[in-house]
Amino acid sequence: MLTITVVLAEHFNQETNEFSIESFQLELEHSLFSLSKWESEFEKPFLGTDQKTPEEVLAYFKFMTLTSNVAPEVFDKLSESNIVEINNYVDKKMTATWFREIPSGPKAREIITAELVYYWMSQFGIPWEAQYWHLNKLFTLIRVFNEKQAKPKKMSRQDIIARNRQLNEQRRAQLNTKG
């Protein structure tokens, strides 16, 4: 969850010569639930390659909002730094898990929608509460399930030769032999 402070107004009190700031705390979550609400509204994939209009981006920020009873003018007062902070939060990995990328052929470009992600959650038995997690954390969990359930890949001839060479060297060192 991300909490940002949106400055609504700045006032100067001439009697005390002090500035006062009127602000609002906004709590946001980039989740499957938010994505699903946005796709229901705009009827197109959120994760697609098409550029989003400023109105669509603002709508997503509203769907990300966890704070209750937010006046519409709060979103009009989002500063450039607020928007950068939200975008940085959306792009965060949110997990310590990493994957070794193995170069392969061209990847199939399946369009990912909320329904497809819900399907993956059902297939892997991921609890429904995960729809409220940060979306990147959920995608990482789905990928872990996918990779753990995948059939092991066969070793290439070159990998087998390299592995055998390494095993032979270890055995020669252990037994003090030449081969």
C-alpha positions as CSV (number, residue, x, y, z in Angstrom):
1,M,0.0,0.0,0.0
2,L,1.1,3.5,-0.8
3,T,0.2,6.5,1.3
4,I,0.7,10.0,-0.3
5,T,-0.1,13.4,1.0
6,V,-2.0,15.6,-1.4
7,V,-1.7,19.4,-0.8
8,L,-5.2,20.9,-1.2
9,A,-4.4,24.5,-0.3
10,E,-1.8,26.7,1.2
11,H,-2.8,29.7,3.4
12,F,-0.8,32.6,4.8
13,N,-1.9,34.1,8.1
14,Q,-0.8,37.7,8.1
15,E,-1.4,38.1,11.8
16,T,1.1,35.3,12.7
17,N,3.2,35.5,9.5
18,E,2.9,31.7,9.1
19,F,1.9,29.5,6.3
20,S,-0.5,26.7,6.9
21,I,-1.1,23.8,4.6
22,E,-4.4,21.9,4.1
23,S,-3.7,18.4,3.0
24,F,-5.3,15.0,2.5
25,Q,-3.8,11.5,3.1
26,L,-4.6,9.2,0.2
27,E,-4.0,5.4,0.5
28,L,-3.6,3.5,-2.8
29,E,-3.0,-0.1,-3.8
30,H,-2.0,-1.3,-7.3
31,S,-3.8,-4.6,-7.3
32,L,-5.8,-7.0,-9.5
33,F,-8.9,-5.7,-7.9
34,S,-8.1,-2.1,-9.1
35,L,-7.2,-3.4,-12.5
36,S,-10.4,-5.3,-12.8
37,K,-12.5,-2.2,-11.9
38,W,-10.6,-0.1,-14.5
39,E,-11.1,-2.8,-17.2
40,S,-14.8,-2.9,-16.4
41,E,-15.1,0.8,-16.9
42,F,-13.0,1.1,-20.1
43,E,-13.6,-2.3,-21.6
44,K,-10.0,-2.8,-22.8
45,P,-6.9,-4.4,-21.3
46,F,-5.1,-2.3,-18.8
47,L,-1.8,-4.1,-19.3
48,G,-2.0,-3.7,-23.1
49,T,0.6,-1.8,-25.1
50,D,-1.8,1.1,-26.0
51,Q,-1.0,4.4,-24.4
52,K,-3.5,5.6,-21.8
53,T,-5.0,9.0,-21.9
54,P,-4.6,11.3,-18.8
55,E,-8.2,10.6,-18.0
56,E,-7.7,6.9,-18.0
57,V,-4.6,7.2,-15.8
58,L,-6.5,9.4,-13.4
59,A,-9.4,6.9,-13.4
60,Y,-6.9,4.1,-12.5
61,F,-5.6,6.2,-9.6
62,K,-9.2,6.5,-8.4
63,F,-9.7,2.8,-8.6
64,M,-6.5,2.2,-6.7
65,T,-7.8,4.3,-3.8
66,L,-8.5,2.6,-0.5
67,T,-9.3,5.7,1.4
68,S,-13.1,6.2,2.0
69,N,-15.1,9.3,1.0
70,V,-12.5,11.1,-1.1
71,A,-13.7,14.3,-2.6
72,P,-13.2,14.5,-6.4
73,E,-11.1,17.7,-6.0
74,V,-8.4,15.7,-4.2
75,F,-7.5,14.0,-7.5
76,D,-7.5,17.4,-9.3
77,K,-4.8,18.5,-6.8
78,L,-2.4,15.7,-7.4
79,S,1.0,17.2,-7.9
80,E,3.6,16.1,-10.4
81,S,5.6,14.6,-7.5
82,N,2.5,12.7,-6.3
83,I,2.1,11.2,-9.8
84,V,5.8,10.3,-10.0
85,E,5.5,8.6,-6.5
86,I,2.4,6.7,-7.7
87,N,4.1,5.6,-10.9
88,N,7.2,4.5,-9.0
89,Y,5.1,2.5,-6.6
90,V,3.2,0.8,-9.5
91,D,6.6,-0.2,-11.1
92,K,8.1,-1.7,-7.9
93,K,8.9,-5.4,-7.8
94,M,7.5,-5.8,-4.3
95,T,9.3,-9.2,-3.8
96,A,12.7,-10.6,-3.2
97,T,12.1,-13.4,-5.8
98,W,14.1,-13.2,-9.0
99,F,14.2,-15.3,-12.1
100,R,17.1,-16.3,-14.3
101,E,16.2,-15.2,-17.7
102,I,17.1,-17.8,-20.3
103,P,17.2,-16.5,-23.9
104,S,14.6,-18.3,-26.0
105,G,12.7,-17.7,-29.2
106,P,10.0,-15.1,-29.7
107,K,7.4,-15.1,-26.9
108,A,3.7,-15.4,-27.6
109,R,1.9,-12.2,-26.9
110,E,-1.1,-13.2,-25.0
111,I,-3.2,-10.3,-24.0
112,I,-3.4,-10.3,-20.2
113,T,-6.7,-9.2,-18.7
114,A,-8.1,-9.4,-15.2
115,E,-10.1,-12.4,-16.0
116,L,-7.0,-14.3,-17.2
117,V,-5.2,-13.5,-14.0
118,Y,-8.3,-14.7,-12.0
119,Y,-8.1,-17.9,-14.1
120,W,-4.5,-18.4,-13.2
121,M,-5.3,-17.8,-9.5
122,S,-8.0,-20.5,-9.7
123,Q,-5.7,-22.9,-11.6
124,F,-2.9,-22.6,-9.0
125,G,-5.2,-22.5,-6.0
126,I,-4.1,-19.0,-5.0
127,P,-6.5,-17.6,-2.4
128,W,-8.8,-14.8,-3.5
129,E,-7.4,-12.4,-1.0
130,A,-4.4,-12.2,-3.3
131,Q,-6.4,-10.0,-5.6
132,Y,-5.7,-7.1,-3.2
133,W,-1.9,-7.7,-3.2
134,H,0.4,-5.4,-5.2
135,L,-0.1,-6.7,-8.7
136,N,3.6,-7.3,-9.4
137,K,3.8,-9.5,-6.2
138,L,0.8,-11.5,-7.5
139,F,2.4,-11.9,-11.0
140,T,5.6,-13.2,-9.3
141,L,3.7,-15.8,-7.3
142,I,1.9,-16.9,-10.5
143,R,5.2,-17.2,-12.3
144,V,6.7,-19.3,-9.4
145,F,3.7,-21.7,-9.6
146,N,4.1,-21.9,-13.4
147,E,7.8,-22.6,-13.3
148,K,7.6,-25.1,-10.4
149,Q,4.9,-27.0,-12.3
150,A,6.7,-26.9,-15.7
151,K,8.4,-30.1,-16.9
152,P,12.2,-29.9,-16.5
153,K,13.9,-28.8,-19.7
154,K,16.3,-31.3,-21.3
155,M,19.9,-30.5,-21.1
156,S,21.6,-29.6,-24.4
157,R,24.4,-31.8,-25.7
158,Q,26.9,-29.0,-24.8
159,D,25.5,-28.7,-21.2
160,I,25.8,-32.5,-20.8
161,I,29.5,-32.4,-22.0
162,A,30.3,-29.5,-19.7
163,R,28.7,-31.2,-16.7
164,N,30.5,-34.5,-17.4
165,R,33.8,-32.7,-17.7
166,Q,33.3,-31.0,-14.3
167,L,32.3,-34.4,-12.7
168,N,35.4,-36.1,-14.1
169,E,37.6,-33.3,-12.8
170,Q,36.1,-33.6,-9.3
171,R,36.6,-37.4,-9.3
172,R,40.2,-37.1,-10.5
173,A,40.9,-34.6,-7.7
174,Q,39.3,-36.8,-5.1
175,L,41.0,-40.0,-6.2
176,N,44.3,-38.4,-7.1
177,T,44.3,-40.1,-10.6
178,K,45.0,-38.9,-14.1
179,G,41.9,-40.2,-15.7
